[in-house]
Amino acid sequence: MIKTLFSQYKTAVLVIGIILLLTVYPQIFKIIYMSGRDFGRSLVNALLP
């Protein structure tokens, strides 16, 4: 059922997904920025041993 729904309304599902991504992404970026500027440094230290 979900597969047929997705195939019928592929562009609508894609547009809704992009809209959801654009609404959620700035809030995530704001949370990361408010958590401190050393977030990027700690992320790099975690990724690079």
PDB file with SEQRES, HELIX, SHEET and CRYST1 records, atoms N, CA, C and O in Angstrom:
SEQRES   1 A   49  MET ILE LYS THR LEU PHE SER GLN TYR LYS THR ALA VAL          
SEQRES   2 A   49  LEU VAL ILE GLY ILE ILE LEU LEU LEU THR VAL TYR PRO          
SEQRES   3 A   49  GLN ILE PHE LYS ILE ILE TYR MET SER GLY ARG ASP PHE          
SEQRES   4 A   49  GLY ARG SER LEU VAL ASN ALA LEU LEU PRO                      
HELIX    1 AA1 ILE A    2  GLN A    8  1                                   7    
HELIX    2 AA2 LYS A   10  MET A   34  1                                  25    
HELIX    3 AA3 PHE A   39  LEU A   47  1                                   9    
CRYST1    1.000    1.000    1.000  90.00  90.00  90.00 P 1           1          
ATOM      1  N   MET A   1       0.821  -1.193   0.000  1.00  0.00           N  
ATOM      2  CA  MET A   1       0.000   0.000   0.000  1.00  0.00           C  
ATOM      3  C   MET A   1       0.865   1.257   0.000  1.00  0.00           C  
ATOM      4  O   MET A   1       0.619   2.191  -0.763  1.00  0.00           O  
ATOM      5  N   ILE A   2       1.868   1.270   0.854  1.00  0.00           N  
ATOM      6  CA  ILE A   2       2.739   2.444   0.921  1.00  0.00           C  
ATOM      7  C   ILE A   2       3.541   2.578  -0.365  1.00  0.00           C  
ATOM      8  O   ILE A   2       3.797   3.686  -0.836  1.00  0.00           O  
ATOM      9  N   LYS A   3       3.936   1.438  -0.928  1.00  0.00           N  
ATOM     10  CA  LYS A   3       4.718   1.475  -2.162  1.00  0.00           C  
ATOM     11  C   LYS A   3       3.895   2.032  -3.320  1.00  0.00           C  
ATOM     12  O   LYS A   3       4.404   2.825  -4.113  1.00  0.00           O  
ATOM     13  N   THR A   4       2.643   1.629  -3.425  1.00  0.00           N  
ATOM     14  CA  THR A   4       1.798   2.162  -4.497  1.00  0.00           C  
ATOM     15  C   THR A   4       1.473   3.626  -4.257  1.00  0.00           C  
ATOM     16  O   THR A   4       1.395   4.409  -5.203  1.00  0.00           O  
ATOM     17  N   LEU A   5       1.283   4.001  -2.997  1.00  0.00           N  
ATOM     18  CA  LEU A   5       1.023   5.405  -2.679  1.00  0.00           C  
ATOM     19  C   LEU A   5       2.216   6.265  -3.059  1.00  0.00           C  
ATOM     20  O   LEU A   5       2.052   7.354  -3.608  1.00  0.00           O  
ATOM     21  N   PHE A   6       3.420   5.774  -2.766  1.00  0.00           N  
ATOM     22  CA  PHE A   6       4.629   6.524  -3.101  1.00  0.00           C  
ATOM     23  C   PHE A   6       4.807   6.626  -4.606  1.00  0.00           C  
ATOM     24  O   PHE A   6       5.210   7.674  -5.110  1.00  0.00           O  
ATOM     25  N   SER A   7       4.514   5.557  -5.329  1.00  0.00           N  
ATOM     26  CA  SER A   7       4.702   5.594  -6.779  1.00  0.00           C  
ATOM     27  C   SER A   7       3.666   6.482  -7.457  1.00  0.00           C  
ATOM     28  O   SER A   7       3.949   7.072  -8.500  1.00  0.00           O  
ATOM     29  N   GLN A   8       2.485   6.587  -6.889  1.00  0.00           N  
ATOM     30  CA  GLN A   8       1.461   7.447  -7.483  1.00  0.00           C  
ATOM     31  C   GLN A   8       1.734   8.917  -7.203  1.00  0.00           C  
ATOM     32  O   GLN A   8       1.542   9.760  -8.079  1.00  0.00           O  
ATOM     33  N   TYR A   9       2.171   9.227  -6.016  1.00  0.00           N  
ATOM     34  CA  TYR A   9       2.362  10.621  -5.612  1.00  0.00           C  
ATOM     35  C   TYR A   9       3.829  10.904  -5.326  1.00  0.00           C  
ATOM     36  O   TYR A   9       4.161  11.472  -4.286  1.00  0.00           O  
ATOM     37  N   LYS A  10       4.698  10.515  -6.234  1.00  0.00           N  
ATOM     38  CA  LYS A  10       6.138  10.638  -6.011  1.00  0.00           C  
ATOM     39  C   LYS A  10       6.561  12.093  -5.855  1.00  0.00           C  
ATOM     40  O   LYS A  10       7.342  12.409  -4.958  1.00  0.00           O  
ATOM     41  N   THR A  11       6.062  12.986  -6.705  1.00  0.00           N  
ATOM     42  CA  THR A  11       6.468  14.395  -6.617  1.00  0.00           C  
ATOM     43  C   THR A  11       5.915  15.043  -5.361  1.00  0.00           C  
ATOM     44  O   THR A  11       6.595  15.860  -4.740  1.00  0.00           O  
ATOM     45  N   ALA A  12       4.687  14.692  -4.972  1.00  0.00           N  
ATOM     46  CA  ALA A  12       4.106  15.267  -3.761  1.00  0.00           C  
ATOM     47  C   ALA A  12       4.880  14.818  -2.530  1.00  0.00           C  
ATOM     48  O   ALA A  12       5.144  15.619  -1.633  1.00  0.00           O  
ATOM     49  N   VAL A  13       5.245  13.539  -2.485  1.00  0.00           N  
ATOM     50  CA  VAL A  13       6.019  13.028  -1.351  1.00  0.00           C  
ATOM     51  C   VAL A  13       7.390  13.691  -1.306  1.00  0.00           C  
ATOM     52  O   VAL A  13       7.892  14.008  -0.228  1.00  0.00           O  
ATOM     53  N   LEU A  14       7.993  13.901  -2.468  1.00  0.00           N  
ATOM     54  CA  LEU A  14       9.299  14.548  -2.532  1.00  0.00           C  
ATOM     55  C   LEU A  14       9.227  15.991  -2.051  1.00  0.00           C  
ATOM     56  O   LEU A  14      10.097  16.440  -1.304  1.00  0.00           O  
ATOM     57  N   VAL A  15       8.196  16.722  -2.473  1.00  0.00           N  
ATOM     58  CA  VAL A  15       8.035  18.116  -2.051  1.00  0.00           C  
ATOM     59  C   VAL A  15       7.791  18.199  -0.552  1.00  0.00           C  
ATOM     60  O   VAL A  15       8.356  19.062   0.119  1.00  0.00           O  
ATOM     61  N   ILE A  16       6.962  17.317  -0.022  1.00  0.00           N  
ATOM     62  CA  ILE A  16       6.699  17.313   1.419  1.00  0.00           C  
ATOM     63  C   ILE A  16       7.969  16.974   2.192  1.00  0.00           C  
ATOM     64  O   ILE A  16       8.230  17.559   3.243  1.00  0.00           O  
ATOM     65  N   GLY A  17       8.758  16.036   1.681  1.00  0.00           N  
ATOM     66  CA  GLY A  17      10.017  15.691   2.335  1.00  0.00           C  
ATOM     67  C   GLY A  17      10.993  16.847   2.354  1.00  0.00           C  
ATOM     68  O   GLY A  17      11.661  17.076   3.362  1.00  0.00           O  
ATOM     69  N   ILE A  18      11.086  17.589   1.244  1.00  0.00           N  
ATOM     70  CA  ILE A  18      11.985  18.743   1.187  1.00  0.00           C  
ATOM     71  C   ILE A  18      11.516  19.831   2.144  1.00  0.00           C  
ATOM     72  O   ILE A  18      12.333  20.463   2.813  1.00  0.00           O  
ATOM     73  N   ILE A  19      10.204  20.053   2.213  1.00  0.00           N  
ATOM     74  CA  ILE A  19       9.669  21.066   3.128  1.00  0.00           C  
ATOM     75  C   ILE A  19       9.955  20.683   4.574  1.00  0.00           C  
ATOM     76  O   ILE A  19      10.340  21.534   5.376  1.00  0.00           O  
ATOM     77  N   LEU A  20       9.771  19.406   4.915  1.00  0.00           N  
ATOM     78  CA  LEU A  20      10.072  18.961   6.277  1.00  0.00           C  
ATOM     79  C   LEU A  20      11.553  19.111   6.599  1.00  0.00           C  
ATOM     80  O   LEU A  20      11.916  19.503   7.708  1.00  0.00           O  
ATOM     81  N   LEU A  21      12.402  18.802   5.632  1.00  0.00           N  
ATOM     82  CA  LEU A  21      13.841  18.943   5.845  1.00  0.00           C  
ATOM     83  C   LEU A  21      14.219  20.403   6.066  1.00  0.00           C  
ATOM     84  O   LEU A  21      15.042  20.708   6.929  1.00  0.00           O  
ATOM     85  N   LEU A  22      13.624  21.303   5.290  1.00  0.00           N  
ATOM     86  CA  LEU A  22      13.933  22.724   5.434  1.00  0.00           C  
ATOM     87  C   LEU A  22      13.388  23.301   6.731  1.00  0.00           C  
ATOM     88  O   LEU A  22      13.935  24.283   7.232  1.00  0.00           O  
ATOM     89  N   THR A  23      12.329  22.724   7.294  1.00  0.00           N  
ATOM     90  CA  THR A  23      11.826  23.226   8.564  1.00  0.00           C  
ATOM     91  C   THR A  23      12.605  22.665   9.738  1.00  0.00           C  
ATOM     92  O   THR A  23      12.767  23.352  10.746  1.00  0.00           O  
ATOM     93  N   VAL A  24      13.088  21.444   9.637  1.00  0.00           N  
ATOM     94  CA  VAL A  24      13.786  20.826  10.761  1.00  0.00           C  
ATOM     95  C   VAL A  24      15.252  21.241  10.799  1.00  0.00           C  
ATOM     96  O   VAL A  24      15.803  21.421  11.885  1.00  0.00           O  
ATOM     97  N   TYR A  25      15.900  21.397   9.644  1.00  0.00           N  
ATOM     98  CA  TYR A  25      17.344  21.633   9.606  1.00  0.00           C  
ATOM     99  C   TYR A  25      17.778  22.912  10.318  1.00  0.00           C  
ATOM    100  O   TYR A  25      18.747  22.854  11.075  1.00  0.00           O  
ATOM    101  N   PRO A  26      17.122  24.078  10.127  1.00  0.00           N  
ATOM    102  CA  PRO A  26      17.590  25.272  10.843  1.00  0.00           C  
ATOM    103  C   PRO A  26      17.499  25.135  12.358  1.00  0.00           C  
ATOM    104  O   PRO A  26      18.345  25.674  13.071  1.00  0.00           O  
ATOM    105  N   GLN A  27      16.489  24.425  12.865  1.00  0.00           N  
ATOM    106  CA  GLN A  27      16.377  24.237  14.309  1.00  0.00           C  
ATOM    107  C   GLN A  27      17.517  23.377  14.831  1.00  0.00           C  
ATOM    108  O   GLN A  27      18.061  23.652  15.900  1.00  0.00           O  
ATOM    109  N   ILE A  28      17.885  22.334  14.086  1.00  0.00           N  
ATOM    110  CA  ILE A  28      19.011  21.486  14.490  1.00  0.00           C  
ATOM    111  C   ILE A  28      20.302  22.301  14.481  1.00  0.00           C  
ATOM    112  O   ILE A  28      21.123  22.185  15.391  1.00  0.00           O  
ATOM    113  N   PHE A  29      20.477  23.131  13.441  1.00  0.00           N  
ATOM    114  CA  PHE A  29      21.674  23.963  13.364  1.00  0.00           C  
ATOM    115  C   PHE A  29      21.725  24.952  14.520  1.00  0.00           C  
ATOM    116  O   PHE A  29      22.798  25.211  15.065  1.00  0.00           O  
ATOM    117  N   LYS A  30      20.573  25.510  14.903  1.00  0.00           N  
ATOM    118  CA  LYS A  30      20.520  26.462  16.013  1.00  0.00           C  
ATOM    119  C   LYS A  30      20.881  25.781  17.327  1.00  0.00           C  
ATOM    120  O   LYS A  30      21.585  26.358  18.156  1.00  0.00           O  
ATOM    121  N   ILE A  31      20.398  24.552  17.520  1.00  0.00           N  
ATOM    122  CA  ILE A  31      20.710  23.809  18.747  1.00  0.00           C  
ATOM    123  C   ILE A  31      22.203  23.512  18.820  1.00  0.00           C  
ATOM    124  O   ILE A  31      22.819  23.642  19.878  1.00  0.00           O  
ATOM    125  N   ILE A  32      22.781  23.113  17.686  1.00  0.00           N  
ATOM    126  CA  ILE A  32      24.217  22.829  17.664  1.00  0.00           C  
ATOM    127  C   ILE A  32      25.011  24.100  17.935  1.00  0.00           C  
ATOM    128  O   ILE A  32      26.006  24.067  18.659  1.00  0.00           O  
ATOM    129  N   TYR A  33      24.577  25.230  17.355  1.00  0.00           N  
ATOM    130  CA  TYR A  33      25.308  26.484  17.547  1.00  0.00           C  
ATOM    131  C   TYR A  33      25.187  26.960  18.984  1.00  0.00           C  
ATOM    132  O   TYR A  33      26.148  27.484  19.547  1.00  0.00           O  
ATOM    133  N   MET A  34      24.002  26.782  19.589  1.00  0.00           N  
ATOM    134  CA  MET A  34      23.802  27.235  20.959  1.00  0.00           C  
ATOM    135  C   MET A  34      24.531  26.334  21.957  1.00  0.00           C  
ATOM    136  O   MET A  34      24.820  26.759  23.075  1.00  0.00           O  
ATOM    137  N   SER A  35      24.830  25.094  21.563  1.00  0.00           N  
ATOM    138  CA  SER A  35      25.501  24.187  22.493  1.00  0.00           C  
ATOM    139  C   SER A  35      26.957  24.588  22.716  1.00  0.00           C  
ATOM    140  O   SER A  35      27.590  24.116  23.660  1.00  0.00           O  
ATOM    141  N   GLY A  36      27.477  25.430  21.879  1.00  0.00           N  
ATOM    142  CA  GLY A  36      28.831  25.924  22.087  1.00  0.00           C  
ATOM    143  C   GLY A  36      29.640  25.880  20.819  1.00  0.00           C  
ATOM    144  O   GLY A  36      29.383  25.080  19.920  1.00  0.00           O  
ATOM    145  N   ARG A  37      30.628  26.756  20.762  1.00  0.00           N  
ATOM    146  CA  ARG A  37      31.449  26.820  19.561  1.00  0.00           C  
ATOM    147  C   ARG A  37      32.456  25.681  19.502  1.00  0.00           C  
ATOM    148  O   ARG A  37      33.015  25.400  18.442  1.00  0.00           O  
ATOM    149  N   ASP A  38      32.688  25.030  20.623  1.00  0.00           N  
ATOM    150  CA  ASP A  38      33.651  23.926  20.623  1.00  0.00           C  
ATOM    151  C   ASP A  38      33.021  22.631  20.125  1.00  0.00           C  
ATOM    152  O   ASP A  38      33.655  21.576  20.177  1.00  0.00           O  
ATOM    153  N   PHE A  39      31.778  22.698  19.641  1.00  0.00           N  
ATOM    154  CA  PHE A  39      31.124  21.494  19.117  1.00  0.00           C  
ATOM    155  C   PHE A  39      31.873  20.953  17.909  1.00  0.00           C  
ATOM    156  O   PHE A  39      32.094  19.747  17.802  1.00  0.00           O  
ATOM    157  N   GLY A  40      32.266  21.839  16.999  1.00  0.00           N  
ATOM    158  CA  GLY A  40      32.997  21.409  15.807  1.00  0.00           C  
ATOM    159  C   GLY A  40      34.335  20.801  16.166  1.00  0.00           C  
ATOM    160  O   GLY A  40      34.760  19.814  15.566  1.00  0.00           O  
ATOM    161  N   ARG A  41      34.999  21.394  17.149  1.00  0.00           N  
ATOM    162  CA  ARG A  41      36.292  20.869  17.575  1.00  0.00           C  
ATOM    163  C   ARG A  41      36.139  19.485  18.193  1.00  0.00           C  
ATOM    164  O   ARG A  41      36.932  18.587  17.912  1.00  0.00           O  
ATOM    165  N   SER A  42      35.117  19.310  19.036  1.00  0.00           N  
ATOM    166  CA  SER A  42      34.918  17.996  19.653  1.00  0.00           C  
ATOM    167  C   SER A  42      34.467  16.971  18.622  1.00  0.00           C  
ATOM    168  O   SER A  42      34.788  15.788  18.742  1.00  0.00           O  
ATOM    169  N   LEU A  43      33.720  17.418  17.602  1.00  0.00           N  
ATOM    170  CA  LEU A  43      33.312  16.503  16.537  1.00  0.00           C  
ATOM    171  C   LEU A  43      34.516  16.032  15.739  1.00  0.00           C  
ATOM    172  O   LEU A  43      34.628  14.849  15.417  1.00  0.00           O  
ATOM    173  N   VAL A  44      35.416  16.952  15.421  1.00  0.00           N  
ATOM    174  CA  VAL A  44      36.625  16.585  14.679  1.00  0.00           C  
ATOM    175  C   VAL A  44      37.499  15.660  15.521  1.00  0.00           C  
ATOM    176  O   VAL A  44      38.067  14.700  14.999  1.00  0.00           O  
ATOM    177  N   ASN A  45      37.609  15.938  16.810  1.00  0.00           N  
ATOM    178  CA  ASN A  45      38.405  15.081  17.684  1.00  0.00           C  
ATOM    179  C   ASN A  45      37.796  13.686  17.815  1.00  0.00           C  
ATOM    180  O   ASN A  45      38.520  12.703  17.969  1.00  0.00           O  
ATOM    181  N   ALA A  46      36.469  13.598  17.753  1.00  0.00           N  
ATOM    182  CA  ALA A  46      35.824  12.291  17.843  1.00  0.00           C  
ATOM    183  C   ALA A  46      36.000  11.500  16.550  1.00  0.00           C  
ATOM    184  O   ALA A  46      36.151  10.278  16.583  1.00  0.00           O  
ATOM    185  N   LEU A  47      35.982  12.193  15.414  1.00  0.00           N  
ATOM    186  CA  LEU A  47      36.104  11.498  14.134  1.00  0.00           C  
ATOM    187  C   LEU A  47      37.540  11.111  13.820  1.00  0.00           C  
ATOM    188  O   LEU A  47      37.795  10.045  13.260  1.00  0.00           O  
ATOM    189  N   LEU A  48      38.476  11.980  14.180  1.00  0.00           N  
ATOM    190  CA  LEU A  48      39.884  11.700  13.901  1.00  0.00           C  
ATOM    191  C   LEU A  48      40.551  11.191  15.173  1.00  0.00           C  
ATOM    192  O   LEU A  48      40.626  11.928  16.157  1.00  0.00           O  
ATOM    193  N   PRO A  49      41.031   9.967  15.181  1.00  0.00           N  
ATOM    194  CA  PRO A  49      41.642   9.415  16.408  1.00  0.00           C  
ATOM    195  C   PRO A  49      43.000  10.028  16.707  1.00  0.00           C  
ATOM    196  O   PRO A  49      43.634   9.669  17.699  1.00  0.00           O  
TER     197      PRO A  49                                                      
END                                                                             
